């Protein structure tokens, strides 16, 4: 009888070969899965970085409108540029993985193109309808309409993080992203400061305008308050005094302006204005005319009789003195002036006579 003997040695190579091939296939599949997963993480990292770039752009635009100095924005610009370079490097490092999908992407593109060629009219109609819908105004109060709340520039920056993976290719990306966030924080802080300063300045300007309007209205009321009185017939109760001279009486707006002029005069010379005459009653005008002749206006016509003129001493009453020249230069800013006829070379020089023209 004959027999077939199968030894262990005859089967060992086949068994070992099969196990080895299976192991290699498993390792290859695992490697492909790992590579694909890594590529996905890198894609997510680049997308997150793009969000930071977009937010940095919004932060910069808002800062520019708030007049943030360019030197503050320079670091944000440099950090954003470095982040974009890092994004390009990560994208380039992923090219070998993504190249295997090129053919599938091309096939999808061809299918999409054939679909477009097959139904051009229908697609055009859809595009037209979509454009019309997009152009139509959205009513926020309409039922079912959800309006996303407006997000302030920079609010999304803190929320952006990269996938937690030890990938050397994304290390520069992480460092660049952190730099952008730090630079953006500085810009955001400066922007808020500038906005606060602008708001304060606006509030101050509005308050100043309000006060000025009230003062102008008050001056107009004071001016109108004496319109019912004849020259030289104004009761003292309708007039106002000044703090630096208890004897002086003037129309209230003229008194207020003389008070401000005296403060500036005192700051310059260390002495107050010396008022020798202010409001002059009709009787006082008659007496002045009788004693000084044409140096005094005809009774009932003097500006003193309406409470808008003063005669000054303290070296203001003489041409050429420092006090007189200072008054010539600065008194008009307070609506007090030396009339043309009273100036040196005028028809009746009176360096002491000053009138309120407000």
C-alpha positions, 0 to 999 in steps of 0.5 A, spaced: 500 500 500 502 506 498 501 513 503 501 520 502 505 523 508 504 531 509 509 534 514 508 540 518 514 543 514 510 542 507 505 547 510 509 552 514 511 557 509 504 557 506 501 559 513 506 564 515 505 567 508 498 568 509 499 571 516 504 576 514 500 578 508 494 579 513 498 583 518 501 588 512 494 589 509 492 591 516 498 595 518 496 599 511 489 600 512 491 603 519 496 607 516 491 610 511 486 611 516 491 614 520 493 619 515 486 620 513 484 622 520 491 627 520 489 630 514 482 631 517 485 634 523 489 639 519 483 641 515 480 643 521 486 647 524 486 651 517 479 652 518 479 654 525 485 659 523 481 662 517 476 664 522 481 667 527 484 671 520 476 673 519 475 676 526 482 679 526 480 683 520 473 685 523 477 687 529 482 691 525 476 695 521 473 697 527 479 699 530 481 703 524 474 707 525 475 708 532 482 712 530 486 707 533 494 709 532 497 705 526 503 703 531 498 699 535 495 696 529 502 694 526 503 688 530 496 685 529 497 686 521 504 682 522 501 677 526 495 675 521 500 675 516 504 670 519 498 666 521 496 666 514 503 663 512 502 658 517 496 656 514 499 655 507 504 651 510 499 646 513 495 646 507 502 644 503 504 639 508 497 635 506 498 635 499 500 628 498 494 625 502 489 630 498 492 628 491 489 621 492 482 624 492 483 628 486 480 623 481 474 623 485 473 630 485 474 631 478 469 625 477 464 629 481 466 636 478 464 632 471 458 629 474 456 636 476 458 639 469 453 634 465 448 636 470 448 643 469 448 642 461 442 637 461 438 642 465 440 649 463 433 653 463 431 649 470 437 651 473 437 659 470 430 659 473 432 656 480 438 661 480 433 667 478 428 665 484 434 664 489 437 671 487 430 674 488 429 671 495 436 673 497 434 680 495 428 680 498 428 684 505 427 680 511 422 682 516 425 681 523 418 681 526 415 676 521 413 669 524 419 663 524 424 668 522 430 667 526 435 673 526 442 672 529 445 676 534 450 681 532 457 679 534 462 684 536 468 684 533 473 679 537 468 676 541 469 669 537 477 669 538 477 666 545 472 661 542 477 658 536 481 653 538 485 648 534 484 640 534 488 637 540 493 633 537 500 632 537 502 634 530 508 638 528 506 640 522 500 645 526 505 647 531 507 653 527 500 654 526 498 654 534 504 659 535 501 664 530 494 663 532 496 665 539 500 671 537 494 674 533 489 673 539 494 677 543 495 682 538 488 682 537 487 683 545 491 689 545 487 692 539 481 691 542 483 694 549 485 700 545 479 701 541 475 701 547 479 706 550 478 710 543 471 709 543 470 711 550 474 718 549 470 719 543 463 718 547 466 722 553 468 728 548 461 727 544 458 728 551 462 734 553 461 737 546 453 736 547 453 739 554 457 745 552 452 746 546 447 746 551 450 750 556 451 755 550 444 755 548 442 756 555 446 762 556 445 765 549 437 764 551 439 768 557 442 773 554 437 774 549 432 775 555 436 780 559 437 784 552 429 784 551 428 785 558 430 793 558 426 794 551 420 797 555 424 802 559 426 809 556 434 811 556 436 813 563 429 811 566 431 803 568 430 801 575 436 798 579 432 792 580 432 791 572 440 791 572 445 787 574 452 788 578 459 785 578 463 782 583 469 786 583 465 793 583 459 794 588 457 801 585 457 798 577 450 797 574 449 794 567 444 791 563 445 783 565 448 780 559 453 786 559 455 785 566 456 778 565 461 779 559 464 785 563 465 780 569 469 775 564 473 780 561 475 783 568 477 776 570 482 776 564 484 783 565 486 781 573 490 774 570 494 779 566 495 785 571 493 783 577 488 788 578 481 789 577 478 793 572 477 800 575 469 802 573 468 810 574 461 810 571 456 805 568 449 806 568 447 813 568 440 815 569 437 821 565 438 826 571 445 824 571 446 825 564 443 832 564 448 833 570 454 830 566 452 835 560 451 841 564 458 840 567 462 837 561 459 839 555 459 835 549 464 830 552 457 827 555 452 825 550 445 829 549 440 827 555 436 821 553 441 818 548 447 816 552 449 808 551 450 809 559 443 810 559 441 803 557 446 800 561 451 798 556 457 803 557 462 804 562 468 809 563 474 805 566 480 808 569 486 804 572 491 806 566 485 804 561 483 811 560 490 813 557 492 811 550 498 808 549 499 804 556 499 797 557 492 796 560 489 800 554 493 796 549 491 790 552 484 792 552 484 794 545 486 787 543 482 782 548 476 786 550 472 785 543 473 777 545 468 779 550 464 783 546 466 790 549 469 795 544 472 802 544 467 805 539 471 808 532 469 815 534 472 814 541 479 812 538 485 816 537 484 820 531 476 819 532 471 825 532 471 825 540 477 821 543 475 818 549 480 812 551 476 811 557 469 809 554 467 802 552 461 799 550 458 792 550 456 790 543 453 783 544 
